[in-house]
Amino acid sequence: MKKIPEGEITFTNNISVTDYNELRKSVGWILVAPKRAEIALNHSFYLCVAMVENKPAGMMRIISDGGYSFFITDVIVKPEYQGNHIGTALISKALDYIEKDLLEDETVMISLMSAYEKEEFYQKFGFHRRPYGNHGSGMSVWVTRDLSGHVERT
Ligand SMILES: CC(C)(COP(=O)(O)OP(=O)(O)OC[C@H]1O[C@@H](n2cnc3c(N)ncnc32)[C@H](O)[C@@H]1OP(=O)(O)O)[C@@H](O)C(=O)NCCC(=O)NCCS
């Protein structure tokens, strides 16, 4: 891990498709087709990118209807920069962004799908590991169209 002085981490609100896929690749995630990635990034409700030496070191996005539902996704810190509290700064910014607009006596739901064994990181911010109360487990499915045109859910 590279130790980065806090003052050398800056934040911006945009990222190129190439840099986005570069961050994804750094943590072993599948790459997103450029056309699809561009749509995804442009439709972010809130996008925050941590910069170190003028290069993206991490990112986070919120996708939302802008009203009641908020979903935190694409939380990535490059492996060499992990452990510098960049992830903490990104999630804190996401929560601040939503909480600043809450009126008195209002409640909204913020969701996310934790990657395997990252639950503890999110629990520090108050997220509950599901199932919890009357909430069941989160669910997801990969949908792939293969080269022969066949669509498969795995
Ligand atoms: C998860 C991730 C974003 C954390 O980013 P980070 O910048 O390394 O995290 P921070 O330095 O802010 O860590 C904050 C705290 O969480 C702890 N933490 C981090 N990852 C953890 C984990 N997997 N399990 C338990 N605790 C963890 C840290 O030890 C630290 O504790 P402290 O406040 O007591 O010092 C980063 O590890 C990552 O990008 N991983 C690969 C991609 C991924 O899985 N993303 C999550 C998608 S849901």
The ligand as an SDF file (V2000), in Angstrom:
LIG
                    3D

 48 50  0  0  0  0  0  0  0  0999 V2000
  -13.8460   -1.6220   -0.2290 C   0  0  0  0  0  0  0  0  0  0  0  0
  -12.9290   -0.4850   -0.6220 C   0  0  0  0  0  0  0  0  0  0  0  0
  -13.6890    0.5210   -1.4550 C   0  0  0  0  0  0  0  0  0  0  0  0
  -12.4090    0.1970    0.6550 C   0  0  0  0  0  0  0  0  0  0  0  0
  -11.6440    1.3260    0.2820 O   0  0  0  0  0  0  0  0  0  0  0  0
  -10.4060    1.8300    1.1530 P   0  0  0  0  0  0  0  0  0  0  0  0
  -10.0490    3.1900    0.7070 O   0  0  0  0  0  0  0  0  0  0  0  0
   -9.3230    0.8270    1.1210 O   0  0  0  0  0  0  0  0  0  0  0  0
  -11.0530    1.8280    2.6120 O   0  0  0  0  0  0  0  0  0  0  0  0
  -10.6690    2.7950    3.8110 P   0  0  0  0  0  0  0  0  0  0  0  0
   -9.1880    3.0100    3.8460 O   0  0  0  0  0  0  0  0  0  0  0  0
  -11.5140    4.0100    3.7460 O   0  0  0  0  0  0  0  0  0  0  0  0
  -11.1150    1.8800    5.0430 O   0  0  0  0  0  0  0  0  0  0  0  0
  -11.9920    2.3660    6.0290 C   0  0  0  0  0  0  0  0  0  0  0  0
  -12.0800    1.3900    7.1450 C   0  0  0  0  0  0  0  0  0  0  0  0
  -12.7140    0.1800    6.6540 O   0  0  0  0  0  0  0  0  0  0  0  0
  -11.8610   -0.9200    6.8980 C   0  0  0  0  0  0  0  0  0  0  0  0
  -12.0420   -1.8540    5.7840 N   0  0  0  0  0  0  0  0  0  0  0  0
  -11.7340   -1.6650    4.4950 C   0  0  0  0  0  0  0  0  0  0  0  0
  -12.0380   -2.7660    3.7580 N   0  0  0  0  0  0  0  0  0  0  0  0
  -12.5400   -3.6580    4.6450 C   0  0  0  0  0  0  0  0  0  0  0  0
  -13.0180   -4.9850    4.5330 C   0  0  0  0  0  0  0  0  0  0  0  0
  -13.0500   -5.6310    3.3570 N   0  0  0  0  0  0  0  0  0  0  0  0
  -13.4560   -5.6170    5.6540 N   0  0  0  0  0  0  0  0  0  0  0  0
  -13.4120   -4.9870    6.8620 C   0  0  0  0  0  0  0  0  0  0  0  0
  -12.9590   -3.7300    7.0310 N   0  0  0  0  0  0  0  0  0  0  0  0
  -12.5310   -3.0730    5.9310 C   0  0  0  0  0  0  0  0  0  0  0  0
  -10.4620   -0.3540    6.9960 C   0  0  0  0  0  0  0  0  0  0  0  0
   -9.6220   -1.1780    7.7480 O   0  0  0  0  0  0  0  0  0  0  0  0
  -10.7140    0.9640    7.6840 C   0  0  0  0  0  0  0  0  0  0  0  0
  -10.8640    0.7940    9.0760 O   0  0  0  0  0  0  0  0  0  0  0  0
  -10.4540    1.9800   10.1230 P   0  0  0  0  0  0  0  0  0  0  0  0
  -11.3640    3.1420    9.8380 O   0  0  0  0  0  0  0  0  0  0  0  0
  -10.6810    1.3570   11.4380 O   0  0  0  0  0  0  0  0  0  0  0  0
   -9.0250    2.3230    9.8210 O   0  0  0  0  0  0  0  0  0  0  0  0
  -11.6740   -1.0100   -1.3980 C   0  0  0  0  0  0  0  0  0  0  0  0
  -11.0820   -2.0280   -0.6380 O   0  0  0  0  0  0  0  0  0  0  0  0
  -11.9650   -1.5400   -2.7880 C   0  0  0  0  0  0  0  0  0  0  0  0
  -12.0810   -0.7750   -3.7450 O   0  0  0  0  0  0  0  0  0  0  0  0
  -12.0480   -2.8670   -2.9400 N   0  0  0  0  0  0  0  0  0  0  0  0
  -12.2050   -3.5080   -4.2490 C   0  0  0  0  0  0  0  0  0  0  0  0
  -13.4940   -3.1540   -4.9210 C   0  0  0  0  0  0  0  0  0  0  0  0
  -14.6850   -3.4490   -4.0500 C   0  0  0  0  0  0  0  0  0  0  0  0
  -14.8640   -4.5550   -3.5860 O   0  0  0  0  0  0  0  0  0  0  0  0
  -15.5340   -2.4390   -3.8640 N   0  0  0  0  0  0  0  0  0  0  0  0
  -16.7280   -2.5490   -3.0600 C   0  0  0  0  0  0  0  0  0  0  0  0
  -17.8700   -2.7770   -3.9730 C   0  0  0  0  0  0  0  0  0  0  0  0
  -19.3830   -3.0310   -3.1390 S   0  0  0  0  0  0  0  0  0  0  0  0
  1  2  1  0
  2  3  1  0
  2  4  1  0
  2 36  1  0
  4  5  1  0
  5  6  1  0
  6  7  2  0
  6  8  1  0
  6  9  1  0
  9 10  1  0
 10 11  2  0
 10 12  1  0
 10 13  1  0
 13 14  1  0
 14 15  1  0
 15 16  1  0
 15 30  1  0
 16 17  1  0
 17 18  1  0
 17 28  1  0
 18 19  1  0
 18 27  1  0
 19 20  2  0
 20 21  1  0
 21 22  1  0
 21 27  2  0
 22 23  1  0
 22 24  2  0
 24 25  1  0
 25 26  2  0
 26 27  1  0
 28 29  1  0
 28 30  1  0
 30 31  1  0
 31 32  1  0
 32 33  2  0
 32 34  1  0
 32 35  1  0
 36 37  1  0
 36 38  1  0
 38 39  2  0
 38 40  1  0
 40 41  1  0
 41 42  1  0
 42 43  1  0
 43 44  2  0
 43 45  1  0
 45 46  1  0
 46 47  1  0
 47 48  1  0
M  END
$$$$
